[in-house]
């Protein structure tokens, strides 16, 4: 895999409707925990359909620094063999970059009895508490300390436990599944996250010999086994990436098809986009947005302005809120977006207002949008992965030439961005 160029600015000529076909990349949020889970065994784990993004490269670098042999293929596959783990300390420079680095704690506890790291970095979209990780580990017999460094210590082997998660945290669920897979006895995880990427991680672990019941539900029963073995697994495609391209295409007034998708991951996206007057159609392993739609926001049955909120699966994904707001600026009607998950997600809307969007930031969680608005070009800066792709979408709708800085944030979550947008007819170049 060759990561995208390090050039950090996109130059975008707006006003061109997107048309064409692209393929969905592998799911970022499945790939990251799978890389960490590969260290649960001394045998080779091969992951296929790995997305070529910054966060994946950071996770592979951490795995290599811990002692794993990492061999990347040209076809989006990677081989990870962790027959020896040489340290229990994660390299600080990568923990600062990728929040999912914390997921190496479970494999290190099993392999070395201890895990040390600086608190995880990643996107600044609100408080993402480590409490669910800490309380889950404590229930399984692990000591921890949180100072400048995060340190976990296993007093003997981890033991199975009955764990109720106070919040359905995706990363904490993945962490505790990996911890429970090799723990002594049975672990019951209640109020667990059940997103498609959590299910995908479970499928990999089952191939490696783990015993997991209840995959796809909020209650997981994991019977610890003595050892896990190697496996080969194809990462499912990324519905957030596909949803982002569909939303941006709708905003530009275009029509696109995204191939290599799983219909089951799009039911809430299809419902939400439909309420905004953007209808998606499915055939075989593809989702299409046809051009020439009414793009009229549909009022509730009672005639009220619709409210769109996000939540844990199967609710509308928080990662598609930013790009949906950009889409709404180009649709006819008014809609209220209610971001329940992260209190800093909406800050980027200031930039949309500067571009001419008719939007009101009611408070850190709610934004009222009325469209369609004529957006004009602006020099923009990407504050996080999802706001970055949303601002790029706004630039594609705007009249004139915009620049988007800090595109390394976009590269962390979206593979080969300019290639895919160019395939769809966009005028975009890295500078």
C-alpha positions in Angstrom: 0.0 0.0 0.0 1.3 3.4 -0.9 -0.1 6.1 1.3 -1.4 9.3 -0.4 1.0 12.1 -1.0 2.1 14.2 2.0 1.0 17.4 0.3 -1.3 19.1 2.7 -3.6 21.4 0.7 -6.4 20.6 -1.8 -7.3 23.2 -4.5 -10.9 22.7 -5.6 -12.9 24.3 -8.4 -16.6 24.1 -7.4 -19.9 24.0 -9.2 -19.5 20.7 -11.0 -22.1 18.0 -10.4 -20.4 14.6 -9.5 -21.2 11.7 -11.8 -19.7 8.2 -12.1 -18.8 5.1 -10.2 -16.3 4.4 -7.4 -15.6 1.4 -5.1 -16.0 1.6 -1.4 -12.8 1.2 0.6 -12.4 -1.2 3.5 -13.9 0.0 6.8 -11.4 2.2 8.8 -13.2 1.4 12.1 -12.9 -2.3 11.4 -9.3 -2.3 10.2 -7.9 -0.5 13.3 -9.1 -2.9 16.0 -8.3 -5.9 13.7 -4.6 -4.8 13.5 -4.5 -4.6 17.3 -6.3 -8.0 17.6 -3.6 -9.6 15.3 -1.2 -9.4 18.3 -3.4 -11.7 20.4 -1.7 -14.7 18.6 1.8 -15.6 17.8 0.7 -16.9 14.4 0.2 -15.0 11.1 -2.9 -13.0 10.6 -3.7 -11.7 7.1 -6.1 -8.9 6.6 -7.5 -8.1 3.1 -9.2 -5.0 1.8 -7.2 -2.7 4.1 -7.9 1.0 3.4 -4.9 3.0 2.4 -5.3 5.7 5.1 -3.2 7.5 7.7 -4.7 5.9 10.7 -4.1 2.4 9.3 -0.4 3.2 8.7 -0.1 4.5 12.2 -1.6 1.3 13.7 0.7 -0.9 11.6 3.7 1.2 12.8 2.7 0.6 16.4 2.4 -3.1 15.7 5.8 -3.1 14.2 7.3 -1.1 17.1 5.9 -3.7 19.5 7.8 -6.5 17.7 5.3 -7.8 15.1 6.5 -8.5 11.5 4.3 -6.4 9.2 4.4 -7.1 5.5 2.1 -5.0 3.3 1.0 -6.3 -0.1 0.3 -4.3 -3.2 -3.3 -5.5 -3.3 -4.5 -3.9 0.0 -3.6 -6.9 2.1 -1.3 -7.0 5.1 0.4 -9.9 6.9 1.0 -9.5 10.7 3.0 -12.0 12.6 3.6 -11.3 16.3 5.5 -14.3 17.4 7.6 -12.1 19.7 6.4 -8.9 21.5 9.5 -6.9 22.4 8.0 -4.2 24.6 4.9 -3.3 26.6 5.2 0.4 25.8 3.5 2.0 22.8 5.5 4.6 20.8 4.2 8.0 21.9 4.4 9.7 18.4 1.8 7.3 17.0 -0.5 7.3 20.1 -0.8 11.1 19.6 -2.0 10.5 16.0 -4.4 7.7 16.3 -7.0 7.2 19.0 -7.3 3.5 18.3 -3.8 2.9 19.7 -5.4 2.3 23.1 -6.7 -1.0 21.6 -3.2 -2.6 21.9 -3.8 -2.7 25.7 -5.7 -6.0 25.6 -3.1 -7.9 23.5 -0.2 -6.5 25.5 -1.9 -7.5 28.8 -2.2 -11.1 27.5 1.3 -11.3 26.0 3.3 -9.2 28.4 1.1 -8.7 31.5 1.4 -4.9 31.2 0.6 -2.1 28.7 1.9 1.5 28.9 1.0 4.4 26.6 0.4 8.2 26.5 -3.4 8.9 26.5 -4.7 8.5 23.0 -5.0 11.4 20.5 -7.0 11.5 17.3 -9.9 13.9 16.5 -10.9 16.7 18.8 -14.7 16.4 18.5 -15.5 16.2 22.2 -14.7 14.2 25.3 -14.2 10.6 24.5 -13.8 9.1 27.9 -11.6 6.1 28.7 -13.8 5.2 31.7 -15.5 2.2 29.9 -12.1 0.7 29.1 -10.9 1.2 32.7 -14.0 -0.2 34.5 -14.1 -3.2 32.2 -10.5 -4.0 32.7 -10.9 -3.6 36.5 -13.7 -6.1 36.5 -11.4 -8.6 34.7 -8.7 -8.2 37.4 -6.5 -5.6 35.9 -4.9 -2.7 37.8 -4.5 0.7 36.1 -3.1 4.1 36.7 -3.9 7.3 34.8 -1.3 10.1 35.1 0.8 11.5 32.3 1.0 7.9 31.1 -1.8 5.3 31.0 -0.6 2.0 32.6 -2.5 -1.3 32.8 -1.1 -4.2 34.8 -2.6 -7.7 34.8 -2.3 -9.4 38.3 -2.0 -13.0 36.9 -4.3 -14.0 34.1 -7.4 -11.8 33.3 -10.6 -13.5 34.4 -14.0 -13.4 32.8 -16.6 -11.1 34.3 -20.2 -9.8 34.0 -19.7 -6.3 32.7 -22.4 -3.7 32.2 -21.2 -0.9 30.0 -22.5 2.4 31.2 -22.2 3.7 27.6 -22.1 1.6 24.4 -18.6 2.8 23.5 -17.4 1.1 20.2 -13.7 1.2 21.1 -14.2 0.0 24.7 -16.5 -2.8 23.4 -13.7 -3.9 21.0 -11.1 -3.7 23.7 -13.1 -5.8 26.1 -14.0 -8.4 23.4 -10.2 -8.9 22.8 -9.5 -9.0 26.5 -12.3 -11.6 27.1 -11.2 -13.8 24.2 -8.2 -15.1 26.1 -9.5 -14.5 29.7 -10.2 -17.4 32.2 -13.9 -18.2 32.1 -16.9 -16.5 30.6 -17.4 -12.8 30.1 -20.8 -11.3 29.6 -20.8 -7.8 28.0 -24.1 -6.0 28.4 -25.0 -2.7 26.6 -22.1 -3.5 24.2 -21.8 -1.6 20.9 -22.9 -3.6 17.9 -21.9 -1.5 14.9 -21.0 -3.5 11.7 -17.3 -2.9 12.4 -17.7 -4.5 15.9 -19.4 -7.4 14.3 -16.6 -7.7 11.7 -13.9 -7.8 14.5 -15.9 -10.6 16.2 -15.9 -12.5 12.9 -12.1 -12.3 12.7 -11.7 -13.4 16.3 -14.0 -16.4 15.7 -11.8 -17.4 12.7 -8.8 -17.1 15.1 -10.6 -19.6 17.5 -12.5 -17.3 19.9 -15.9 -18.3 21.3 -18.3 -15.4 20.9 -22.1 -15.6 21.0 -24.6 -12.8 20.4 -22.7 -11.1 17.5 -24.8 -8.2 16.2 -26.7 -7.8 19.5 -26.0 -5.6 22.6 -25.2 -8.6 24.7 -22.0 -10.6 24.0 -21.1 -13.9 25.7 -17.4 -14.6 25.3 -16.0 -17.9 26.6 -12.2 -17.5 27.1 -9.9 -19.9 25.2 -6.3 -20.8 26.0 -4.8 -19.7 22.7 -5.8 -18.1 19.4 -4.4 -19.0 16.1 -3.7 -17.3 12.7 -6.5 -16.5 10.2 -7.2 -14.6 7.0 -10.1 -12.1 6.9 -11.5 -9.7 4.4 -12.5 -6.3 6.0 -16.0 -5.2 5.2 -16.5 -2.1 3.2 -16.8 1.4 4.8 -20.4 2.6 4.8 -19.3 6.0 6.3 -17.0 6.6 3.4 -19.7 5.6 0.9 -22.3 7.7 2.7 -19.9 10.7 2.5 -19.5 10.4 -1.3 -23.3 9.9 -1.8 -24.1 13.0 0.4 -21.5 15.2 -1.5 -22.8 14.0 -4.8 -26.3 14.9 -3.8 -25.2 18.3 -2.6 -23.6 19.0 -6.0 -26.8 17.9 -7.8 -25.1 14.9 -9.3 -25.7 11.1 -9.3 -23.2 8.4 -8.5 -22.9 4.6 -7.8 -20.7 3.1 -5.1 -19.7 -0.6 -5.6 -18.7 -3.3 -3.2 -21.1 -2.4 -0.4 -23.2 -4.4 2.1 -26.9 -3.4 1.9 -27.5 -4.1 5.6 -25.3 -1.3 6.6 -27.4 1.4 4.8 -30.9 1.0 6.2 -30.8 4.1 8.5 -28.7 6.1 6.0 -31.3 5.3 3.3 -34.1 6.4 5.6 -32.5 9.6 6.7 -31.4 10.7 3.2 -34.9 9.8 2.0 -36.4 12.2 4.5 -34.1 14.9 3.1 -35.4 14.2 -0.4 -32.4 12.2 -1.5 -33.4 8.6 -2.5 -30.9 5.8 -2.7 -31.4 2.6 -4.7 -29.7 -0.8 -4.2 -28.8 -3.5 -6.7 -26.4 -6.4 -6.2 -23.5 -5.0 -4.2 -24.0 -1.4 -5.2 -25.8 1.7 -3.9 -26.8 4.5 -6.4 -28.0 8.0 -6.2 -29.7 9.0 -9.4 -29.4 12.5 -10.7 -32.3 14.9 -11.2 -34.1 14.2 -7.9 -36.4 16.8 -6.2 -34.0 17.2 -3.3 -36.8 18.6 -1.2 -36.6 18.2 2.6 -39.7 16.3 3.6 -41.6 17.7 6.6 -42.9 15.4 9.3 -46.4 13.9 9.0 -47.6 16.7 11.3 -46.0 19.4 9.0 -43.2 20.1 11.5 -39.6 20.8 10.6 -37.8 17.4 10.7 -35.2 16.8 13.3 -32.3 14.5 12.6 -30.2 13.1 15.4 -27.5 10.5 15.7 -26.8 7.7 18.1 -25.2 4.3 18.6 -26.0 1.6 16.0 -28.6 1.2 14.4 -29.2 4.9 14.7 -27.9 7.4 12.2 -24.0 7.4 12.4 -22.4 10.4 14.0 -19.6 10.2 11.5 -22.1 11.2 8.7 -23.5 14.3 10.5 -21.0 16.8 9.2 -21.4 15.8 5.6 -25.2 15.6 5.9 -25.3 19.3 7.1 -23.4 20.3 3.9 -25.9 18.3 1.8 -28.8 20.1 3.6 -27.4 23.5 2.6 -28.1 22.6 -1.0 -31.6 21.0 -0.5 -34.9 22.8 -0.5 -36.4 23.3 3.0 -35.4 23.5 6.6 -34.0 20.8 8.9 -32.6 20.7 12.5 -29.5 18.5 13.1 -29.1 17.3 16.7 -25.6 15.9 17.4 -26.0 13.9 20.5 -22.6 12.1 20.6 -19.9 14.7 20.5 -20.1 18.3 21.7 -17.5 19.7 19.3 -18.7 18.1 16.1 -20.6 21.2 15.0 -17.9 23.8 15.3 -17.0 23.6 11.6 -20.5 25.0 10.6 -19.0 28.5 11.2 -17.0 28.0 8.1 -20.1 27.0 6.1 -21.8 30.2 7.3 -18.8 32.2 6.0 -19.3 30.5 2.6 -22.9 31.7 2.5 -24.8 28.8 4.1 -28.1 29.7 5.7 -27.5 28.0 9.0 -28.0 28.8 12.7 -25.8 27.2 15.4 -28.3 26.9 18.2 -25.9 25.5 20.7 -22.9 23.1 20.5 -25.2 20.2 19.7 -27.8 21.7 17.3 -27.7 23.4 13.9 -30.7 24.6 11.9 -30.2 24.6 8.1 -32.3 26.2 5.4 -31.5 25.6 1.8 -30.7 25.9 -1.0 -27.9 28.5 -0.4 -25.4 29.7 -3.0 -22.0 28.9 -1.5 -18.9 30.9 -2.5 -15.3 29.8 -2.5 -13.2 30.2 0.6 -9.8 29.2 2.1 -10.7 26.5 4.5 -8.9 24.3 7.1 -9.8 20.7 8.1 -10.2 20.4 11.9 -11.0 16.7 11.9 -11.6 13.7 9.6 -15.4 14.2 9.2 -15.5 18.0 9.2 -12.6 17.8 6.7 -14.5 15.8 4.1 -17.6 17.9 4.7 -15.7 21.2 4.0 -14.2 19.5 0.9 -17.8 18.8 -0.2 -18.9 22.4 0.5 -16.0 23.5 -1.7 -17.2 21.3 -4.5 -20.6 23.0 -4.3 -19.2 26.5 -4.1 -18.8 29.0 -7.0 -15.1 29.6 -7.6 -11.8 28.0 -6.4 -11.4 27.0 -2.7 -8.5 25.6 -0.9 -8.7 23.1 2.0 -5.7 23.0 4.4 -4.7 20.3 6.9 -5.9 17.6 4.6 -3.8 15.1 6.5 -6.9 14.9 8.7 -8.9 13.7 5.7 -6.2 11.3 4.7 -6.4 9.7 8.1 -10.0 8.4 7.3 -10.5 8.5 3.5 -8.4 6.6 1.0 -7.1 8.3 -2.2 -9.5 11.2 -1.9 -8.5 13.1 -4.9 -8.4 10.0 -7.1 -12.0 9.1 -6.2 -13.3 12.6 -6.6 -11.5 13.0 -10.0 -13.1 9.7 -11.1 -16.4 11.4 -10.4 -15.6 14.5 -12.5 -14.4 16.9 -9.7 -11.7 19.4 -10.3 -9.4 18.8 -7.3 -5.7 18.7 -7.0 -3.1 18.4 -4.2 -0.7 21.3 -3.8 
